[in-house]
Amino acid sequence: MRERLPELDNAPVDDLDFFADLMITGTMLGLDHTSTRPDVEEALGHDCTFEAPSGMISDFGLVEFGWWRGRADDEWAVTYFGAQTHRLPWLTGTKQIESALADRYGVFRPRLDFGELHSAVQARGFTLAELPSPNDGMIEYWEPTSRMGLLVVADPEEWEELPGTVLKMLGPENGHVYLLFQGREQAFRSYADHLLTLREPDLVAWLDRREPGAEPGRTNWWAYLRNVVARRTGHTPAQEARWRRLGFVLDRHAAERGIDTADEAAVTLIGSLTEARARGMADGLPTMDQAAERWLAATTTLAHATRLCADRPLDPDGVRLSRRLRNQIHLIQPCLPYITSAALADELRAWIELKPALLRLPIKE
């Protein structure tokens, strides 16, 4: 089913509203990484999508979406999206800002200043966290709930731009966990090889000895370890199954140790079960119905989520919950064909139909 884009109201806004709302909600004109390619093109224009080594890119001017699919019959999925703000000087100078953006936000500034954007984000009740940057002369930030990232000029000689100029606003960002463990890939691969040989009591003891005791290092350590295990493959189906089952074990322990909340753990389980079924490895694992019921028990009520679609203005907590729900609904959506209970399937469909209405504009009066 095609997603319907939200109706836009006539509330007075300007271009800084566009950038600040993109940063805190992870959406633009109701579009984000959960959107379909037809809906993105319907809102922003056709004949702007072309092939790239990474898959496909839809380049509309200021706004850009990257797409990927594993097989020819799969739907295109968003790998990144956002605003290429380094293009503002020539886009505004030649009046080539996308008409859908200009119609709603009016005239765009030729340069986006980080200080102005940061103040607008803070005024909405959000903060930006600095990330380690692999780029010389640049500072990176992100908003952890929306997972939108920022690239900001620090050294004008390196980038030939004024200090504080925002060059890119792209997401969804992972917080650069891989940079925090740069040079430790082989060590974590050795950890994974060792964990594969351990029985449950010994695995628990190993985790007790190895996991960091403080945050955010503890959560990042778990994220990197689980990512390493998820990327491991076996040379035989039996070896492959062992790696996938180790992934399930680590996910369970992450939930038990409070790394994942109950709703996050349920979504992770649903995703892992979907992949396991595709690989023919579902024997002995929870059923998809059980996993879906866990998510429904752990998340908010459908009535509350429906109110989030209608209540305006949305306070910061409402924005964060709406973003969390939209992400999670998108991730559980592929499980629907594996649900055996008709009543449970109907309940999940009601959630899926709600997804495009979450974070619809405007979020403030």
N, C-alpha and C positions, 0 to 999 in steps of 0.2 A: 504494500500500500504506500502511495506517495505521501510524504509528510506535507502538511499544509503550513505555509509560513504564517506567522502571526500578523494580525492587522496592526498597523502603526497609527498612533494617534497624532494630533497636531500640537502637542505640548512644545513650548519654545525650548530649543536646544541649540548648541553650537558644536563645533568640531571637537572641542575639548571634552564634551560629553561623550562623543564617539570613542575617543581614545581611552578615557577613564572607565567607561562602561565595558569596553573590550577587555581592559585589564582585570576588572573585578568579577565580571560574569563569564568571561571566556566565550562571548557570543558577539556577533555583529549582524544587525538586521535579523536577529533570530537564528542565524546560521552559526555552526561550529563544527567540531570534529565528529559529531554524531550525525551530521546532515548528509543527504545523498547528493550525488553529482547533479542529477536533474533539478533538484531544488535550488542548489547553489547557482546553476546557470540560469534558471528562471528568474531569480532575484537580481543577478548581477550582469547577465548578458551571455549570449551564445557566441560561438566562433572565437573564443578566447582560450580554448583548451588545446594543448599540443602534447605530443609524446616527448618523454624525457628518459634518461637512463634509469631513473628511479621509478618510472611508471608513466604518470601524466601530471601536467601542471596546468591549472587554470589561472592565468595571469590577467586580471581585470584592470590593472593599473596600480592603485594603492593597495588593493586587496589581492591576496594570492592564496590559492589552495593547492596542496600537493596530494596526489592520489596514488594508491598502490592496490594491486590484487594479485593473489597467488596463482589463480588459474583463470583461463579465458572465460569461463562461465560464472565466475564470482562477480559480485557487485564491487564497484570501485569504493575503496575506503579512504578516509582522510588520514594522511600521515602528518601533515602540518597545515596550519592556516594562520592568517593574521594580516598585519599591515606592514608593508615595506616602506617605512616612513622616510628612508633616505631618498625616496623618489619625490618627496613633496615639492622641492624647489622647481623641478621641471613640469610636474603635473599641474601645480597651481599656476605656473607661469604661462602654460599653454592651455589652461582651462580644460584639463583632461581628467579631472577627478570623476569617478564613476557617477553617473546621473542618479543612481539610487541613493548614494551617499549625499550628494549635493542637494537633492530634493528634501532630504530629512534634516541635514545638519547645516546647510548653507555653505558659506565660503570657508575653505580650509586655509590654515596658516601655512606659509612656505617652510617653516621649520618647527619641529616639536621639541620643546625644551623639557628636560627631565624634571627640573625643579617645579615647573608648572603642573606637569602631569602628576608628580608625586603628591603635591598639595591637593590636587583634585581627588586622587585616590584616598588620601588620608581623610579628606572631608566626608567621604562616603563610608568611613569606618573600617578601612582596610590598610594594611601595611605591606611593604615590599621587602623581601629578604635578598641580601646580596649573595651571589653564587661565585664559586671559583670560575675564572674565565680563561679559556685557552688562547684568547686573542690578545696580543700586545696592544696596549694603549686603549683598552676598552674595559668597561665595567658592566657586569651582567646582574640583572635582578629578576625575581619572579614572584608571582603571587601564588602561594601553595594551593589554595582552593581551586582557583580557575586554571592553574598550571600554565598561565601565560608568562612568557619571558620577554625581557627587554635587553637590548644592546645599546649602551650609552658611551659616547666618545669621552675618553679621559685625556688622551694626548692628541692635541690638534695637529701636531706635526706628522703623526702616524697616519691620521685619517683625513687631514685637510678639511676638517669641520670644526666648528666652535665647540669648546668643552661643554658637555651637558646635552649635546644633540642626540636625540633618540634615533637610531638608525633602523632598528627592526623591532616589531612587536609580534612574536610568533609563539605558537603553542600547538598541541599540549606539550609542555616541558616536563622532564623527569627529575629536575633538580640537580642534574649533572652528577648523579651518584657515581658514575663510572670515573669521573675525574678525581673523586675523593680516594679511589682505590687504584689510581694509575700506577702501573708497575707491579701490582699484586695479583694480576690475573692468574699466573701460574700457581701461586700459593693457594688461591681459592679453588683452582682446579684440583690441586692435591687434596684439599679439604673434602671436596666432593667425592673424589675417588675413595677416600678413607671412609666417609659416611656411608657409602654404598655397601661397605662390608660389615657394618655394625648392626647388632641386634638393638632392640628398643632401649633397654636399660643403659647400654654403653653409649648409644646416641644421645640420650638425655644427659648423661654425665659429660660427654664431649661438649655439648651445647652450653652446659653450666660453666665449664672451664673457659670456653672461647668467646662467648658473646660479650660485647662491651657492657658495662654497667650503667652508663650514662647516655642521655639523649643530647643531640640527635644522632650520635655515633652508633647507638644500638640499632635504631631503625634502619639507618643506612647500611650497616653491616648485614642485617638480615636481607635487605633488598638486594644487595650485591650477591650474597651467597645463593639466594633463590634464583636469581637471574642466571648465574653460572650453571646451576643444576638444570634449569629449564632449557639451556642451550646445548646440553650434552646429548649425544645420540649414541646408540649402540650399533654394532656391526650386524647384529642379528635381531629378529623380533623379540627374542627373550631378553636381550640386553637392553633394548629400547624400552621394554615394559618395566625393567628394574629402575631405570632412570626416571620414568614417569611416576612410578610409585614412590620413589624417594621424594619427588616434588610434592606429592600429596602429603607425605609424612611431615616435611618441613612446613608446609602450609598449615597443617594442623597444630604443630608446635608454635608457630608464629601467632596463631589465634589464642592458644592456651596461655602464652606468655604476654599477651596484651599488645603485641606488635600490630596486629590487625584487630579492628573492632568486629563485632558480631556480623554486622551487615557487610563489611569488607570481606570477611572470611567466607561468607555465603556466596558473594559474587565471584570470588576467586575459585571456590569449589565448582560453581556452575561453569565457569570458563574452562577449568581443567577437565571436568566431566565431558564437556562438549568436544574437546580435543581428544580425550581418551576414546570416546565413541567413534570418532572419525578414524582413529587408528585401530579400532577393534580391540581395545584394552579395558573394557568396562567391567569385566568379571571381578566380583568381590568388592566393588566400590559402591558408595551410596547411589541410590537412584536419582534421576533428575527431579522427580517429584519431591523427594526428601530435601534436596538442595534448594529448590525453589521455595518450599515451605519454610526453610530456615531463613531465607532472605525476607519473606513476608513477615515473619515473626520478629525480625530484628530491625526492620525499617519503620518509618512512620506509617500512619494510616493513609489509605487512598483518599479519604475525605480531607485530611490535612493537606496532602499534596495538591488536591484539587483547589483548595483555598489559596495555596501559594501561587496558582496560576491566575487568580482573580484579584487577590489583595494588592492594593497599591496605596502608598509606596511600600516597597519591600525593604525591611530593615536589613542590616548586615547579616544577621543570623538567617533570615529568610533567603537572602541571596546565596549564602553558603549551602544551606540545605537544598535549595533548588538545583544548584550546580552538582551537588553530590548525587541527587536523585537522577538527574538527567544523564550523568555519566553511568550510573549503575544500571538504569533501565536499558541504556544502549548496550551494555556488556552482557546483560542477561537475555536480551532479545533473541539471539540465535538458539537458545535452549527450547524455544516453544515447540518445535516439531518432535522433541523427545518427551514431552509431558504426556502422561497417559490419562490423567484425571481430567474429564471435560470441565468440571467446575474450576479446577485450578488453572486450566488453560484459559478459561474465560476471564478469570481474575487477572492473569498476567497480560492478556490483551488489553484490558482496561488501563493498566499501567503503561503499556507500550503506546497506546493512543494518546496518553497524557504527555508524553515526552516533548513534542515540539511546542507545547503551550507553556512549559516551564521556562522561566527567564524571558518570556515574551516582553517586548517593549510596550510601554515604558516601565522601568523598574522604580521610578520615582515620579511624583506628581509635578 
